């Protein structure tokens, strides 16, 4: 492929088509992107963006609250910021976790079902470990939540 991504190729071809139309030479540029080998854009990724975190690496995380956050991400499929902002006692609704809009991507409340005994046990551990409210101190700055060590990991 000539371009870095399909969208870059489509954008550049759009510029060329505009030019060809402006100079009244539409036939100079093919009407379809297939002619140039530019594939259709893929809006949904077919591979996971999760990063693996081996048990030994998880054990090396010194802060038990961050470690619990990483375990919650794995167990419930939470995003990084959700796992760091969650208030386990408040979020636990018996058969599901209720996530506040201020914790979630796009500012929309969502629920995550609690399906296994392991999830329930981990949530109970998180509730015991949590500070009066969040897993992490509410005074922690947002930049700490976005550090590379707090990225979304999956624990094997």
C-alpha positions as CSV (number, residue, x, y, z in Angstrom):
1,X,0.0,0.0,0.0
2,X,1.2,3.5,-0.8
3,X,-0.1,5.2,2.3
4,X,0.3,4.7,6.0
5,X,-3.4,3.9,6.5
6,X,-6.4,3.5,4.3
7,X,-7.9,6.8,5.6
8,X,-4.7,8.7,4.6
9,X,-5.0,7.3,1.1
10,X,-8.6,8.2,0.9
11,X,-8.0,11.7,2.0
12,X,-5.2,12.3,-0.5
13,X,-7.3,10.8,-3.3
14,X,-10.1,13.2,-2.4
15,X,-7.7,16.1,-2.8
16,X,-6.6,14.8,-6.2
17,X,-10.2,14.3,-7.3
18,X,-11.0,17.9,-6.2
19,X,-8.0,19.1,-8.2
20,X,-9.0,17.1,-11.3
21,X,-12.5,18.5,-11.1
22,X,-11.2,22.0,-10.6
23,X,-9.1,21.8,-13.8
24,X,-11.8,20.0,-15.6
25,X,-9.8,16.8,-16.0
26,X,-11.9,14.3,-14.1
27,X,-10.7,11.4,-16.3
28,X,-7.1,11.8,-15.0
29,X,-8.0,10.3,-11.6
30,X,-9.9,7.0,-11.3
31,X,-13.2,7.3,-9.6
32,X,-12.7,4.3,-7.3
33,X,-10.1,3.7,-4.6
34,X,-9.9,0.0,-5.6
35,X,-8.0,1.0,-8.7
36,X,-5.2,2.3,-6.5
37,X,-5.2,-0.5,-4.0
38,X,-6.6,1.5,-1.2
39,X,-8.7,-0.8,1.0
40,X,-12.0,0.0,2.7
41,X,-11.5,1.6,6.1
42,X,-11.9,-0.7,9.1
43,X,-13.8,1.0,11.9
44,X,-13.6,-1.8,14.4
45,X,-10.2,-3.4,15.3
46,X,-9.9,-7.1,14.9
47,X,-7.3,-7.4,17.6
48,X,-7.2,-6.6,21.3
49,X,-5.4,-3.5,22.5
50,X,-4.9,-5.0,25.9
51,X,-1.4,-5.3,27.2
52,X,-0.4,-8.5,29.0
53,X,0.9,-8.4,32.5
54,X,2.5,-11.5,33.9
55,X,1.8,-12.6,37.5
56,X,5.5,-11.7,38.3
57,X,5.0,-8.2,36.9
58,X,1.8,-7.7,38.8
59,X,3.5,-8.8,42.0
60,X,6.2,-6.2,41.5
61,X,3.6,-3.4,41.6
62,X,4.3,-1.9,45.0
63,X,1.0,0.0,45.6
64,X,-1.7,-2.5,46.5
65,X,-4.4,-0.1,45.3
66,X,-2.9,0.1,41.8
67,X,-2.5,-3.7,41.9
68,X,-6.1,-4.1,42.8
69,X,-7.1,-1.7,40.0
70,X,-5.2,-3.8,37.5
71,X,-6.9,-6.9,38.7
72,X,-10.3,-5.2,38.4
73,X,-9.5,-4.2,34.8
74,X,-8.8,-7.9,34.0
75,X,-11.7,-9.4,35.8
76,X,-14.4,-7.0,34.7
77,X,-13.0,-5.5,31.5
78,X,-12.9,-2.1,32.9
79,X,-11.0,0.8,31.3
80,X,-8.1,2.2,33.1
81,X,-9.8,5.3,34.4
82,X,-12.9,3.4,35.4
83,X,-10.8,1.0,37.5
84,X,-9.0,3.8,39.2
85,X,-12.0,5.9,39.9
86,X,-14.4,3.1,41.0
87,X,-15.9,3.2,44.4
88,X,-16.4,-0.5,45.0
89,X,-19.0,-0.2,47.8
90,X,-21.1,2.3,45.8
91,X,-20.8,0.5,42.4
92,X,-21.7,-3.0,43.8
93,X,-25.4,-3.5,43.0
94,X,-25.5,-7.2,43.8
95,X,-25.6,-8.8,40.3
96,X,-23.7,-6.0,38.5
97,X,-21.4,-3.0,38.9
98,X,-22.9,0.4,38.2
99,X,-20.4,2.8,36.9
100,X,-21.1,6.5,37.2
101,X,-20.9,8.8,34.1
102,X,-18.0,10.7,35.6
103,X,-15.9,7.4,35.7
104,X,-16.6,6.3,32.1
105,X,-15.5,7.1,28.6
106,X,-17.9,9.4,26.9
107,X,-19.6,10.3,30.2
108,X,-22.3,7.7,30.0
109,X,-23.2,5.5,32.9
110,X,-22.9,1.8,32.3
111,X,-23.3,-1.5,34.1
112,X,-21.0,-4.5,34.1
113,X,-22.5,-7.8,35.1
114,X,-20.9,-9.9,37.9
115,X,-20.9,-13.4,36.4
116,X,-18.5,-15.5,38.4
117,X,-17.6,-16.2,42.0
118,X,-14.1,-15.0,41.3
119,X,-15.4,-11.6,40.2
120,X,-17.5,-11.5,43.4
121,X,-14.5,-12.4,45.6
122,X,-12.3,-9.8,43.9
123,X,-14.9,-7.2,44.4
124,X,-15.2,-8.0,48.1
125,X,-11.4,-7.7,48.4
126,X,-11.6,-4.3,46.6
127,X,-14.3,-3.1,49.0
128,X,-12.2,-4.1,52.0
129,X,-9.1,-2.4,50.5
130,X,-10.7,0.7,49.2
131,X,-10.2,4.0,51.0
132,X,-13.4,5.6,52.2
133,X,-14.4,6.1,48.6
134,X,-12.1,5.2,45.7
135,X,-9.5,2.6,45.3
136,X,-7.0,5.4,44.9
137,X,-6.8,8.5,47.0
138,X,-9.2,11.2,45.7
139,X,-6.3,13.7,45.9
140,X,-4.3,11.7,43.3
141,X,-3.8,13.9,40.3
142,X,-5.2,12.8,36.9
143,X,-1.7,12.7,35.4
144,X,-0.9,9.8,37.8
145,X,-3.9,7.9,36.4
146,X,-2.5,8.3,32.9
147,X,1.0,7.0,33.7
148,X,2.3,4.1,31.6
149,X,2.2,1.8,34.6
150,X,-1.6,2.3,34.9
151,X,-2.5,1.3,31.3
152,X,-5.0,-1.4,30.6
153,X,-3.4,-4.7,31.3
154,X,-4.7,-8.2,31.3
155,X,-3.4,-10.6,33.9
156,X,-2.9,-14.1,32.7
